[in-house]
Amino acid sequence: MTVALITGGNRGLGRAVAEELAERGMTVVVGARDASAGAEAARQLGKEATSVQLDVTDPASAFYGMVVPAYQSSKAALNNITIALAKALVDTPIKVTSVCPGFVQTDLTPINRDQAPLTAAQAATVVATAAVLPDDAPSGTFIDRNRAVAW
Ligand SMILES: NC(=O)c1ccc[n+]([C@@H]2O[C@H](COP(=O)([O-])OP(=O)(O)OC[C@H]3O[C@@H](n4cnc5c(N)ncnc54)[C@H](OP(=O)(O)O)[C@@H]3O)[C@@H](O)[C@H]2O)c1
């Protein structure tokens, strides 16, 4: 059984990724800041999905300190974090991959909802691909919907 934990899985891109991975047969755990929103998203997903209350900025969270909001960091900092995490986890089976989903119709900003060309479901495929890389795929890469992007 493969379990996928998706932070921010209650709405937007995370919700679409949860749907995509559930469709691919994974057991999905919806991470959400609001426990009731997470439970409702899991209920709607069906397919034995469950939920967990999870705020990545909570010092009690296992994710605390690992996640840097993209728009608060420079591209270079994001690159550094990806490579540093990949190096720290080199002796484990865990892969670290940064993903550019494209410009997506979510509630991230009003402009996204009005002007983005991609639906969340379309963008979710690139995130899902990063989540199911084969064992021999490299770690510490950056991908978009077409290919690996050069750092
Ligand atoms: N949309 C785009 O075009 C685009 C492009 C590139 C990258 N991204 C990135 O993709 C990610 C998802 O974006 P989106 O477009 O889906 O945005 P969104 O529709 O605004 O959804 C954001 C999600 O993140 C959750 N969240 C916010 N702060 C959190 C925290 N501290 N801990 C855990 N969850 C938290 C939100 O939970 P609540 O429901 O509790 O608020 C919500 O589920 C973001 O990191 C964004 O920067 C998006």
The ligand as an SDF file (V2000), in Angstrom:
LIG
                    3D

 48 52  0  0  0  0  0  0  0  0999 V2000
   -1.7640   28.4420   -8.3790 N   0  0  0  0  0  0  0  0  0  0  0  0
   -0.6120   28.6450   -9.0350 C   0  0  0  0  0  0  0  0  0  0  0  0
   -0.5990   29.1780  -10.1740 O   0  0  0  0  0  0  0  0  0  0  0  0
    0.6900   28.2150   -8.4090 C   0  0  0  0  0  0  0  0  0  0  0  0
    1.8560   28.3230   -9.1910 C   0  0  0  0  0  0  0  0  0  0  0  0
    3.0710   27.9430   -8.6290 C   0  0  0  0  0  0  0  0  0  0  0  0
    3.1160   27.4650   -7.3200 C   0  0  0  0  0  0  0  0  0  0  0  0
    1.9730   27.3900   -6.5910 N   0  0  0  0  0  0  0  0  0  0  0  0
    2.0720   26.8880   -5.2050 C   0  0  0  0  0  0  0  0  0  0  0  0
    1.2230   25.7470   -5.0320 O   0  0  0  0  0  0  0  0  0  0  0  0
    0.7940   25.7090   -3.6670 C   0  0  0  0  0  0  0  0  0  0  0  0
   -0.7130   25.5730   -3.6170 C   0  0  0  0  0  0  0  0  0  0  0  0
   -1.2430   26.7480   -4.2210 O   0  0  0  0  0  0  0  0  0  0  0  0
   -2.7790   26.8880   -4.6550 P   0  0  0  0  0  0  0  0  0  0  0  0
   -2.7620   27.6600   -5.9190 O   0  0  0  0  0  0  0  0  0  0  0  0
   -3.4490   25.5790   -4.5910 O   0  0  0  0  0  0  0  0  0  0  0  0
   -3.2990   27.8640   -3.5070 O   0  0  0  0  0  0  0  0  0  0  0  0
   -4.6960   27.9110   -2.7160 P   0  0  0  0  0  0  0  0  0  0  0  0
   -5.8220   27.5260   -3.6050 O   0  0  0  0  0  0  0  0  0  0  0  0
   -4.6900   29.2510   -2.0610 O   0  0  0  0  0  0  0  0  0  0  0  0
   -4.5480   26.7470   -1.6130 O   0  0  0  0  0  0  0  0  0  0  0  0
   -3.5480   26.8640   -0.6410 C   0  0  0  0  0  0  0  0  0  0  0  0
   -3.6030   25.6280    0.2360 C   0  0  0  0  0  0  0  0  0  0  0  0
   -2.4790   25.6570    1.1330 O   0  0  0  0  0  0  0  0  0  0  0  0
   -2.9710   25.5160    2.4610 C   0  0  0  0  0  0  0  0  0  0  0  0
   -2.0810   26.1760    3.4010 N   0  0  0  0  0  0  0  0  0  0  0  0
   -1.7900   27.4920    3.4900 C   0  0  0  0  0  0  0  0  0  0  0  0
   -0.9440   27.7130    4.5190 N   0  0  0  0  0  0  0  0  0  0  0  0
   -0.7030   26.5060    5.0750 C   0  0  0  0  0  0  0  0  0  0  0  0
    0.0520   26.0790    6.1780 C   0  0  0  0  0  0  0  0  0  0  0  0
    0.7510   26.9370    6.9350 N   0  0  0  0  0  0  0  0  0  0  0  0
    0.1030   24.7530    6.4840 N   0  0  0  0  0  0  0  0  0  0  0  0
   -0.5890   23.8690    5.7460 C   0  0  0  0  0  0  0  0  0  0  0  0
   -1.3550   24.2040    4.6840 N   0  0  0  0  0  0  0  0  0  0  0  0
   -1.4130   25.5270    4.3670 C   0  0  0  0  0  0  0  0  0  0  0  0
   -4.3520   26.1490    2.4140 C   0  0  0  0  0  0  0  0  0  0  0  0
   -5.0940   25.7410    3.5410 O   0  0  0  0  0  0  0  0  0  0  0  0
   -6.3770   26.6160    4.0810 P   0  0  0  0  0  0  0  0  0  0  0  0
   -7.5570   26.1070    3.2990 O   0  0  0  0  0  0  0  0  0  0  0  0
   -6.4160   26.2940    5.5380 O   0  0  0  0  0  0  0  0  0  0  0  0
   -6.0900   28.0600    3.8070 O   0  0  0  0  0  0  0  0  0  0  0  0
   -4.8520   25.5600    1.0970 C   0  0  0  0  0  0  0  0  0  0  0  0
   -5.2330   24.2160    1.2540 O   0  0  0  0  0  0  0  0  0  0  0  0
    1.3180   27.0010   -2.9980 C   0  0  0  0  0  0  0  0  0  0  0  0
    2.5280   26.6890   -2.3110 O   0  0  0  0  0  0  0  0  0  0  0  0
    1.6020   27.9110   -4.1830 C   0  0  0  0  0  0  0  0  0  0  0  0
    2.6020   28.8560   -3.8960 O   0  0  0  0  0  0  0  0  0  0  0  0
    0.7480   27.7210   -7.1070 C   0  0  0  0  0  0  0  0  0  0  0  0
  1  2  1  0
  2  3  2  0
  2  4  1  0
  4  5  1  0
  4 48  2  0
  5  6  2  0
  6  7  1  0
  7  8  2  0
  8  9  1  0
  8 48  1  0
  9 10  1  0
  9 46  1  0
 10 11  1  0
 11 12  1  0
 11 44  1  0
 12 13  1  0
 13 14  1  0
 14 15  2  0
 14 16  1  0
 14 17  1  0
 17 18  1  0
 18 19  2  0
 18 20  1  0
 18 21  1  0
 21 22  1  0
 22 23  1  0
 23 24  1  0
 23 42  1  0
 24 25  1  0
 25 26  1  0
 25 36  1  0
 26 27  1  0
 26 35  1  0
 27 28  2  0
 28 29  1  0
 29 30  1  0
 29 35  2  0
 30 31  1  0
 30 32  2  0
 32 33  1  0
 33 34  2  0
 34 35  1  0
 36 37  1  0
 36 42  1  0
 37 38  1  0
 38 39  2  0
 38 40  1  0
 38 41  1  0
 42 43  1  0
 44 45  1  0
 44 46  1  0
 46 47  1  0
M  CHG  2   8   1  16  -1
M  END
$$$$
